[in-house]
């Protein structure tokens, strides 16, 4: 698989081309000031990445439970998340 690298400006100007390449299995890395900042990838690659992340998080959670780690309810988790967001917005 060949990788294509373009600047943000080039990506904007030729987005349809980069989407077509992604459909063909060729990712495009987008750079800003010479540093990679984003990528247009085939959806199958994106879905595989999400699935791998889910598996990794599940394994980490199982390890915490196996070590006797604490558990929380979904309501407690959501309350903590919203409290954190409110604190960041202030």
N, C-alpha and C positions, 0 to 999 in steps of 0.2 A: 504494500500500500504506500503510495507516494503522498507526501505531505506538501501542501501549498501554504505559503506564508505571505500575507499581505498586510498593508497598513490599514488603519481604520478608514481613511479616506478612500482607499482602493476597494475595501469591502463594501462601503456604502455605494460606490459608483457601480459595482458589479455584483450586488447581492444575489440576484437571480442566478448568475453563473456559479457562485459558490454553493448555493442551494442545490443546483443541478449536480455539481461535483459530489456533494455529500450524498445525494441519492445514488450516485455511482460508486459510493464507498470511499471517496477521497476526502479527508478532512481538510479544512482550511484554518490555519492559526492566524489570528488577527493580532497585530502588534500596535502599540502606542509608544512613541519615542524609543523604538527599537526593542521594547520588552513585550513578550507575549501577554495578552490580557483576556483573550476569549478565543473560542473556536466554534466553527460551524461543522458539526459532525453528523454522520449518518444516525438516524433515530435509533437504529438497533444498537449502536455503540452507546448512545446516551442511556437507553433502557438497561443495557447490561451494566453500566456504571452504577445506576440507581439501585439495581438489584444487588450488586456486590456490596454497596454501602449498607443496604438493609441487612444483609447477611452478617456483615462485620459488626453492626450495632447490636444485632440479636446475640451474637457470640459474646460480645462485651457484657451485655446484660446478664446472660447466663453465667458468666464468670463471676460477676458481682454477687449474684444470688448464691452461687456455690460457695462463696467465701463468707456467706452470712450477712451480706449487705442488706441495707434497709430497702423497703419497697414503699411506694406511694400510690395512692389511687389516681385515676385519670383526672378527677376533679382537683386534687392537690397539685398535680403537674400543671394543669391549665392555669390554676390560680397563680402559681409561681411564675409561669411564662408571662401572664398578663401584668403581674406586678413588676417584673423586669422591664417589660416594654414601657409601662407607665413611667418608670424611673428614668429610662433613656430619653423619653420624650420631654421630660421636664427641663 
